[in-house]
Amino acid sequence: MTAPATEPQAPSWERDGVRLEIEGELAVVTLCQPKRRNAQSPALWRALAGAGRDLPGSVRVVLLRAEGVSFSAGLDRAMFTAEGIPGEPTFLQLAGAGDQELDDTIASYQEAFTWWRRPDLISIAVVQGHAVGAGFQLALGCDLRVVAEDVQFAMKETSLGLVPDLAGTKPLTELVGYARALEICATGRWVGAEEAVATGLANLAVPGAELDSAARDLAAALLAAPRGAVIETKALLQGAAGRSFEEQRSAERVAQARRLRELAGIGD
């Protein structure tokens, strides 16, 4: 498949490790520091959050991909040193902050991980090699995951005395269940492609050479459906876990009424 011409956005973000390209209704967000295995920092998180804010309203599907052999090796280890990353609070400074300041800082970091599930978009993480800690949680932030056969997920936070705090615990538990999620997080073990697909963590695993084309094929299939129907269906499925069977039936009826009236041209 030949991709349409792309429109690069906010090139200054590339200094922080993020590139955004718009291809009509498709946006491609790329982690672009392959020599550093796309290690993550607060600057990268601000760039990712900015990419989400700057998406044109015409975008329906977002691909999140990464250059190099690894999707993301996790946190920049400089964050764990006494010196930290220039211009960013060190871990010691964070630990010494007041409760509200610390909560606000972590919440600002989480913004990079939460916009991918917006109701008007479907996001696909395209994952190869290692996706560790923050890298694992970034992939979990997306609606869908297409992985290479060499993928290795791991949640290493507990080995550092920390917890996964970048919005990854809920989607992980929803995808693989409480018991397996606890085991994955508490042991920090590796999860390969076969297990990822078998447990629902990944939708599809393909040879590395086919990863980008498989992701684009999935994106094309999602774009082929009418936008309104996709948005309504996503909302139904996202809310299903919090509704009773009868409540879900009612939500389906209400959503279908909106669709029928829109298709008939008699909606609000």
Secondary structure in CASP SS format (residue, H / E / C, confidence):
PFRMAT SS
TARGET T0000
AUTHOR 0000-0000-0000
METHOD secondary structure of the structure
MODEL  1
M C 1.00
T C 1.00
A C 1.00
P C 1.00
A C 1.00
T C 1.00
E E 1.00
P E 1.00
Q E 1.00
A C 1.00
P H 1.00
S H 1.00
W H 1.00
E H 1.00
R H 1.00
D H 1.00
G C 1.00
V E 1.00
R E 1.00
L E 1.00
E E 1.00
I E 1.00
E E 1.00
G C 1.00
E C 1.00
L E 1.00
A E 1.00
V E 1.00
V E 1.00
T E 1.00
L E 1.00
C C 1.00
Q C 1.00
P H 1.00
K H 1.00
R H 1.00
R C 1.00
N C 1.00
A C 1.00
Q E 1.00
S C 1.00
P H 1.00
A H 1.00
L H 1.00
W H 1.00
R H 1.00
A H 1.00
L H 1.00
A H 1.00
G H 1.00
A H 1.00
G H 1.00
R H 1.00
D C 1.00
L C 1.00
P C 1.00
G C 1.00
S C 1.00
V C 1.00
R C 1.00
V E 1.00
V E 1.00
L E 1.00
L E 1.00
R E 1.00
A E 1.00
E C 1.00
G C 1.00
V C 1.00
S C 1.00
F C 1.00
S E 1.00
A C 1.00
G C 1.00
L E 1.00
D C 1.00
R H 1.00
A H 1.00
M H 1.00
F H 1.00
T C 1.00
A C 1.00
E C 1.00
G C 1.00
I C 1.00
P C 1.00
G C 1.00
E C 1.00
P C 1.00
T C 1.00
F H 1.00
L H 1.00
Q H 1.00
L H 1.00
A H 1.00
G H 1.00
A C 1.00
G C 1.00
D H 1.00
Q H 1.00
E H 1.00
L H 1.00
D H 1.00
D H 1.00
T H 1.00
I H 1.00
A H 1.00
S H 1.00
Y H 1.00
Q H 1.00
E H 1.00
A H 1.00
F H 1.00
T H 1.00
W H 1.00
W H 1.00
R H 1.00
R C 1.00
P C 1.00
D C 1.00
L C 1.00
I E 1.00
S E 1.00
I E 1.00
A E 1.00
V E 1.00
V E 1.00
Q C 1.00
G C 1.00
H E 1.00
A E 1.00
V E 1.00
G C 1.00
A H 1.00
G H 1.00
F H 1.00
Q H 1.00
L H 1.00
A H 1.00
L H 1.00
G H 1.00
C C 1.00
D C 1.00
L E 1.00
R E 1.00
V E 1.00
V E 1.00
A E 1.00
E C 1.00
D C 1.00
V C 1.00
Q E 1.00
F E 1.00
A E 1.00
M C 1.00
K C 1.00
E H 1.00
T H 1.00
S H 1.00
L H 1.00
G C 1.00
L C 1.00
V C 1.00
P C 1.00
D C 1.00
L C 1.00
A C 1.00
G C 1.00
T H 1.00
K H 1.00
P H 1.00
L H 1.00
T H 1.00
E H 1.00
L H 1.00
V H 1.00
G C 1.00
Y H 1.00
A H 1.00
R H 1.00
A H 1.00
L H 1.00
E H 1.00
I H 1.00
C H 1.00
A H 1.00
T H 1.00
G C 1.00
R C 1.00
W C 1.00
V E 1.00
G E 1.00
A H 1.00
E H 1.00
E H 1.00
A H 1.00
V H 1.00
A H 1.00
T H 1.00
G C 1.00
L C 1.00
A C 1.00
N C 1.00
L E 1.00
A E 1.00
V E 1.00
P C 1.00
G H 1.00
A H 1.00
E H 1.00
L H 1.00
D H 1.00
S H 1.00
A H 1.00
A H 1.00
R H 1.00
D H 1.00
L H 1.00
A H 1.00
A H 1.00
A H 1.00
L H 1.00
L H 1.00
A H 1.00
A C 1.00
P C 1.00
R H 1.00
G H 1.00
A H 1.00
V H 1.00
I H 1.00
E H 1.00
T H 1.00
K H 1.00
A H 1.00
L H 1.00
L H 1.00
Q H 1.00
G H 1.00
A H 1.00
A C 1.00
G C 1.00
R C 1.00
S C 1.00
F H 1.00
E H 1.00
E H 1.00
Q H 1.00
R H 1.00
S H 1.00
A H 1.00
E H 1.00
R H 1.00
V H 1.00
A H 1.00
Q H 1.00
A H 1.00
R H 1.00
R H 1.00
L H 1.00
R H 1.00
E H 1.00
L H 1.00
A C 1.00
G C 1.00
I C 1.00
G C 1.00
D C 1.00
END
